[in-house]
Amino acid sequence: MAITPEDVDKIAQLAKLRFSEDEKREIARQLGQIVAYVEKLKELDVEDVPPTAHVVELTNVMRDDKVEPWLTQEEALANAPAKHHGFFSVPKVIG
């Protein structure tokens, strides 16, 4: 599938970009090379290749989620500059 400068015009219009005629021809050539490469990749036999999200194996470095002691309401509010009926009191920021 050949990419034409007219195709580049359509893409540029959607992306709200402007290109000179020389740039359009160069972009069309580059996009054509990309499409040709993708077409070549379609020829590969990947029937027995499991799908992967990453090339290298990743390990989750987050700690296990476990229940631990938490602050009481009084402890949480101990250093609050303003409190109202057992809750943090903050200034109104939305009119």
N, C-alpha and C positions, 0 to 999 in steps of 0.2 A: 504494500500500500504506500503510494508516494504521497508525501505531504507537500502541498502547494503553497505558494505565497498567499493565496486566497484563504486557505485553511488557517494560516498564521494570522491573517486579518481578522477572522472570526474569533480566534482564541484571544487575540489582543483586545478586541472589542469587549469580550466578556470580562477580561482582566483589567479593563480600562487602561490599556497601555498603547503607546504610539511608537512605531518603528519606521525607520527610513526604508526605502526599497531595497538597499543593500543589506540592511539588517534582516528584513523579511526573508530574503533569499538565503542568508546564512542560517537563520533560525529554522527555516524549512528543511535545509540540508541536515542540520543537527538533529531535528526531530525525526527525520527520515532514517537517520542512522540508529536512533534509539528504537524506533519501531522495528527496524530490520533485526536488531539485536534481540528484542523480545520475541520476534517470530522464530529466530534461531533457537532461543531457549525452549520454545514449545516443542522442539524436536527431541528433547531429552526424555529418556525413559525414567520416570520417577515413581513408577508403580509400587516398588518395594521400599521407598524412602518414607519414613514416618514424618508427619508434619512437625515442624519446630517453630518456636517463636524466636529463639536465639541460637546463634551458631555455637556458642560455648555454654556449658552448663552453669546455671546461676543458682546461688544458694540464698535463701532468705536470711538476712542478718538480724531480723527483729526478734525481740524476746518473746517467750510464750506469754499468752494472755492468761493471767491468773488473778484470782481475787486476792486483794491485799487490804489491810486496814485503811480506812479513809477518814477524812476530817469530819468532825461533828459540825453542825451548823454554827455553833458558838466559836469553834476554832477557825472556821473559814472566815467568819466575819470579824475576828479579833482585831485585825489591822485595817479594816475597811474605813475609809475616811467618812463615809456616810452610810447609815443603815436605816431601813424603814420596815417595820413589822417583820423582822427576821430575814430580810433580803438586802442585797446591795442596792444602794440608791445612787443613780447616776444622773447627770444633767440631761435634759431633753435635747436631742440633736436633730430631730426631724420636726419641721414646722407643722 
